[in-house]
Amino acid sequence: MRNALERAAAVGLVTAMLTTTAAWAAPASPLLQLGKSELRDALTSRYDTAVKAVGDASVRAAQDSRWTYAVEAKNQCGIAIGFIKSGTKDADSINKCDDFVARLSAPPPPPVSAASAPPALDCTAPAVSIFFDWNMDTPLSEGASTISTLTQTAAQCGWKRFGVTGYTDTSGGTRYNDGLSLRRAQNVASLMSQGGIATDAMTVNGLGETQLKIETADGVREPMNRRVEITASAN
C-alpha cells in the first residue's frame, strides 16, 4: 500500500513538471555575471552533475522529483553551453540550468507516509516534448522514461486521444527532414503503444523543420528543435 501511495505521488509530481517547464521562468542566476570562459566552465560542471544523476539508478528509482530535475538540468545546461559556443549568453537556459541543478542538489523531501493521503493526481492534459540526438530517429534515454510516465498517467486520468508530432532542426534538406520527423513520431508512438496506448488513439505526423521551438538560421543543429511533441485529451 505504501509503495502504491508513493508511486501515485511521484507520477502526479512528474506530470505537473512536464506540463509547466516550457512556460516556467527560473529566477535570475548569478552565473549571468560571469565572463564567457568562467561561465562555460560553470555550465559544464553543472551539465556533468546532471548527466551523472540521470545515469544514477538510485536517482531514477527514487520516489521523488530528483530524476525529473536531473533530466531538465541536463537539457537546459546543454542548451546554454550550445549558446555559449556560438558566442551568446542565453539567460533563459542559463537560469534554468542553474535552478534545476540547485533543486537536484537539495536534500530530497521526506517519503510519503502510509498514513498520509497522496496529493490529487494532476490530470491537466499535457504537452510533452521528447528530444533526440542529431540525425537520430530514436529518442534519448530519458525520453523513454518520460513516455512510460505519460502512458501510466494516461490510464489513471482517462486520456483517450493523443497527438504525436515529430520535428527536426534546420540542418539537412527539407525532404529528408520531413521523413526524419515522421520516423521520430512513429518511434515515439511505438513506445506509447508498448505502454498500453491504442494505435488508433494516436494521430501521428511529421512536420520536418517547420514550427521551430527555437528560431535559427538554415543549417543549424539546434537540440531543442529535434523533438516529438505529445498532446493528450479526454475525447
Secondary structure as UniProt FT lines:
FT   HELIX           2..20
FT   TURN            21..23
FT   HELIX           30..33
FT   HELIX           36..54
FT   HELIX           57..61
FT   HELIX           66..85
FT   TURN            86..87
FT   HELIX           91..105
FT   TURN            114..115
FT   STRAND          127..131
FT   TURN            134..135
FT   HELIX           141..157
FT   STRAND          161..167
FT   HELIX           174..194
FT   TURN            195..196
FT   HELIX           199..201
FT   STRAND          202..206
FT   TURN            208..209
FT   TURN            218..219
FT   HELIX           223..225
FT   STRAND          227..233
//
